[in-house]
Amino acid sequence: MTVYSEEYITREMPVSFFDSWITPTEHFFVRNNEHMPQIHLAEWKLSITGEVARPLTLTMADLLKMEAPSVTNALECAGNGRAFFQPRIGGLPWTRGGVGNAVFRGPSLGALLRRAEAKDTARHVAFRGVALPSPSPPFMRSIPMDKALDPDTIVATEMNGSPLTPEHGYPARALVPGWIGSASIKWLMEIRVLTRELEGYYMDSAYRLPTRSREAVGENARVSGEARRGSVITSLPIKSIIAAPADRSVIDAAATSVRVFGAAWAGTSRVSRVEISADAGESWQPAALRSEHARYAWRLWDFEWKPREEGTYVILSRATDNRGRSQPLEMPWNPGGYLWNAADRVRVTVGKADH
């Protein structure tokens, strides 16, 4: 793992795990905006408050009695790829590995809201996690009611068949599939039902895109009612990553073919195809999609490339979703360094191997 911070526990997944359908939990990226709390399960409770007729306080035992669907989800930090923006942007310099694909399990959020009898005035649902005392604003975000009631939006208590680890939100986290990772609040302690979108730093200032970028990201940015600070970021865009060959690697000219492989995902859409170019985008060839797939999961792909001759090549990958949206060759700059999804590229040299 690439470690950016041990104080706030921020780690990036190695690109080699883009060859795995399910990311092992120990290699799944970690992004903590706050210090990780130590939670004792015997003392932990989850409250449902706000615009509900029956406010609830639930224990883990209560959650474990409920039906618990599983959702396979490619969870990605909104800033993944920030290092590729020019001019450079402050903040964590994520490259490719601020993402992972895992199986999450827990009761549906909709079932919890129905148990609490959400009122007709309910329009948004906010999540609050356990937080240590800090001068920083609490990390809270909200989602619209229609996404909260989606049967795939869950309160996850398990990840890859085991209880959540502390780094990934133990004992429970929101799981808002297909949306940016910051929507899936960790160390969940309160679900607050609201009449309007939550106000606060992590909704009003952070995780927003300038409205002028709307055409570039399409439905990935939802304009708020006020729209005075741009658009609240919601779903992930179509994206693919090349896991191998590695950037700036040297390939033996004696090789008859080179395996190019990686992963692609599309937020709330589906990956329709992945194409590869070995001539910097002049021409494109289809990659083969592997059989494993799920609605919000990434799709692994492979391509056998046969270099024509020795020299330096730029290999690109470009994914397209079921709505016809493809990765752009160039990505418009934005001040937060969010939603990088330009066609991935690696530069390789084909030549004689040194002996």
Residue pairs with C-beta under 8 A, 6 or more apart in sequence:
1 11
1 12
1 13
1 14
1 27
1 29
2 11
2 12
2 14
2 95
2 97
3 10
3 11
4 10
4 11
4 12
4 92
4 93
5 32
7 35
8 32
8 33
8 34
8 35
8 36
9 30
9 32
9 36
9 167
10 30
10 31
10 32
10 92
11 29
11 30
12 29
12 94
12 95
12 97
12 98
13 23
13 27
13 28
13 29
13 97
13 98
13 99
13 100
14 27
14 97
15 96
15 97
15 241
15 243
15 244
15 246
16 243
16 244
17 23
17 24
17 27
17 97
17 100
17 243
18 96
18 241
18 243
18 261
18 262
18 263
18 300
19 243
19 244
19 261
19 262
19 300
20 101
21 101
21 290
21 292
21 297
21 300
22 72
22 101
22 102
22 103
22 160
23 100
23 101
23 102
24 160
25 102
25 159
25 160
25 162
25 165
25 168
27 100
28 75
28 100
28 102
28 159
28 168
29 77
29 97
29 98
29 99
29 100
30 167
30 168
31 77
31 92
31 98
31 181
32 167
32 186
33 139
33 182
33 202
34 129
34 131
34 132
34 134
34 136
34 139
35 132
35 134
36 166
36 167
36 187
37 130
37 131
37 132
37 187
38 166
39 130
39 166
39 170
39 171
39 187
41 60
41 171
44 59
44 60
44 130
44 171
44 189
45 57
45 58
45 59
45 189
46 57
46 58
46 59
46 63
46 155
46 172
46 188
46 189
46 190
46 191
47 55
47 56
47 57
47 58
47 189
47 190
47 191
48 55
48 56
48 57
48 58
48 112
48 113
48 115
48 116
48 190
48 191
48 192
48 193
49 55
49 190
49 191
49 192
49 193
50 122
50 126
50 192
50 193
50 194
51 118
51 119
51 121
51 122
51 193
51 194
51 195
52 113
52 116
52 117
52 118
52 119
52 122
52 193
53 116
53 117
53 118
53 119
54 115
54 116
54 117
55 116
56 112
56 115
56 116
58 112
60 157
60 171
60 172
63 106
63 107
63 155
63 157
63 172
64 157
66 107
66 111
66 112
67 107
67 108
67 111
68 105
68 106
68 107
68 154
68 157
68 158
69 105
69 106
69 107
69 108
69 151
69 152
69 154
70 103
70 104
70 105
71 103
71 104
71 105
71 152
71 154
71 156
71 175
71 177
71 296
72 101
72 102
72 103
72 104
72 294
72 296
72 297
73 101
73 102
73 104
73 175
73 177
73 178
73 296
73 297
74 99
74 100
74 101
74 236
74 263
74 265
74 296
74 297
74 298
75 99
75 100
75 101
75 102
75 175
75 181
75 184
76 98
76 99
76 180
76 181
76 236
76 239
76 265
77 92
77 94
77 98
77 99
77 180
77 181
77 182
78 180
78 181
78 182
78 207
78 233
78 336
78 338
78 339
79 91
79 92
79 94
79 98
79 336
79 337
79 338
80 94
80 96
80 97
80 98
80 99
80 340
81 94
81 95
81 96
81 98
81 337
81 340
81 341
81 342
82 89
82 91
82 92
82 93
82 94
82 337
82 338
82 340
83 93
83 94
83 95
84 95
84 331
84 340
84 342
85 331
85 333
85 334
85 337
85 340
86 333
87 333
89 335
89 336
89 337
91 336
91 337
92 98
96 241
96 344
98 181
99 241
99 265
99 298
101 263
101 265
101 297
101 298
102 159
102 160
103 159
103 160
103 161
104 154
104 156
104 158
104 159
104 175
105 154
105 156
105 157
105 158
105 159
105 161
106 154
106 155
106 156
106 157
106 158
106 172
106 175
107 154
107 155
108 151
108 152
108 153
108 154
108 155
109 125
109 148
109 149
109 153
109 154
109 155
109 174
109 191
110 148
110 149
110 150
110 151
110 153
112 155
112 191
113 122
113 125
113 148
113 149
113 191
113 193
116 193
118 145
118 193
119 193
121 195
122 145
122 193
122 194
122 195
123 144
123 145
123 194
123 195
123 196
123 197
124 142
124 143
124 144
124 145
124 148
124 193
124 194
124 195
124 196
124 197
124 198
125 142
125 143
125 145
125 148
125 191
125 192
125 193
125 194
126 140
126 141
126 142
126 191
126 192
126 193
126 194
126 198
127 140
127 141
127 142
127 174
127 185
127 188
127 190
127 191
127 192
128 138
128 140
128 185
128 188
128 189
128 190
128 192
129 139
129 140
129 169
129 173
129 185
129 186
129 187
129 188
129 189
130 187
130 188
130 189
131 138
131 139
131 187
137 200
137 201
137 202
138 200
139 182
139 185
139 202
140 185
140 198
140 200
140 202
140 203
141 182
141 183
141 185
141 198
141 202
141 203
141 207
142 192
142 194
142 197
142 198
142 203
143 153
143 176
143 179
143 183
143 234
144 197
144 222
147 153
147 176
147 179
147 234
150 177
152 177
152 295
152 296
153 174
153 175
153 176
153 177
154 174
154 175
155 172
155 173
155 174
155 175
155 188
155 191
156 164
156 169
156 172
156 173
156 174
156 175
156 184
157 163
157 164
157 171
157 172
158 164
159 165
159 168
163 170
163 171
164 170
164 171
164 172
164 173
168 186
169 184
169 185
169 186
169 187
169 188
170 187
171 187
172 187
172 188
173 184
173 185
173 186
173 187
173 188
174 183
174 184
174 185
174 188
174 191
175 184
176 183
176 184
177 268
177 295
177 296
178 235
178 236
178 267
178 268
178 269
178 295
178 296
179 234
179 235
179 236
179 267
179 268
180 207
180 233
180 234
180 235
180 236
180 338
180 339
182 202
182 206
182 207
183 234
192 198
196 225
197 203
197 224
197 225
197 232
203 232
204 229
205 229
206 336
207 232
207 233
207 336
207 338
208 229
208 230
208 231
208 232
208 233
208 336
209 217
209 221
209 230
209 231
209 233
209 334
209 336
209 338
209 339
210 230
210 231
210 334
210 335
211 223
211 227
211 230
211 231
213 221
213 230
213 231
213 332
213 334
214 221
214 223
214 231
216 328
216 331
216 332
217 237
217 339
218 237
218 325
219 234
219 235
220 233
220 234
220 235
220 236
220 237
220 267
220 339
221 230
221 231
221 232
221 233
221 234
222 231
222 232
222 233
222 234
223 231
223 232
224 231
224 232
233 338
233 339
235 267
235 268
235 269
236 265
236 266
236 267
236 268
236 339
237 266
237 267
237 325
237 327
237 339
237 341
238 264
238 265
238 266
238 267
238 269
238 271
238 319
238 320
238 321
238 325
238 326
238 327
238 341
239 264
239 265
239 266
239 319
239 327
239 341
239 344
240 262
240 263
240 264
240 274
240 301
240 317
240 318
240 319
240 327
240 343
240 344
241 262
241 263
241 264
241 317
241 344
242 260
242 261
242 262
242 315
242 317
242 344
242 345
242 346
243 261
243 262
243 263
244 259
244 260
244 261
244 262
245 251
245 258
245 260
245 315
245 346
245 348
246 346
247 346
247 347
247 348
248 346
248 347
248 348
248 349
249 346
249 348
249 349
250 348
250 349
250 350
250 351
250 353
251 258
251 307
251 348
251 349
251 350
251 351
252 350
252 351
252 352
252 353
253 307
253 310
253 350
253 351
253 352
253 353
254 352
254 353
255 307
255 350
256 306
257 304
257 305
257 306
258 304
258 305
258 306
258 307
258 348
259 302
259 303
259 304
259 305
260 276
260 287
260 302
260 303
260 304
260 305
260 315
260 317
261 300
261 301
261 302
261 303
262 300
262 301
262 317
262 344
263 298
263 299
263 300
263 301
264 271
264 274
264 298
264 299
264 301
264 317
264 319
265 271
265 296
265 297
265 298
265 299
266 319
266 321
266 322
267 296
268 296
269 321
269 322
269 323
269 325
270 293
270 295
270 321
270 322
271 289
271 293
271 298
271 299
271 319
271 320
271 321
271 322
272 320
272 321
272 322
273 286
273 287
273 289
273 319
273 320
274 286
274 287
274 289
274 299
274 301
274 303
274 317
274 318
274 319
274 320
275 284
275 285
275 286
275 287
275 317
275 318
275 319
275 320
276 284
276 285
276 286
276 287
276 303
276 305
276 315
276 316
276 317
276 318
277 283
277 284
277 285
277 315
277 316
277 318
277 343
278 305
278 307
278 313
278 314
278 315
279 313
279 314
280 314
280 316
281 314
281 316
281 329
281 343
284 318
285 303
287 301
287 302
287 303
287 317
288 301
288 302
288 303
289 299
289 300
289 301
290 299
290 300
290 301
290 302
292 299
292 300
293 299
301 317
305 315
307 313
307 350
309 350
310 350
310 351
310 352
311 349
311 350
311 351
312 347
312 348
312 349
312 350
313 347
313 348
313 349
313 350
314 345
314 346
314 347
315 345
315 346
315 347
315 348
316 329
316 343
316 344
316 345
317 327
317 343
317 344
317 345
318 326
318 327
318 329
318 343
319 326
319 327
320 326
320 327
327 341
327 342
327 343
327 344
328 341
328 342
328 343
329 342
329 343
330 342
331 340
331 341
331 342
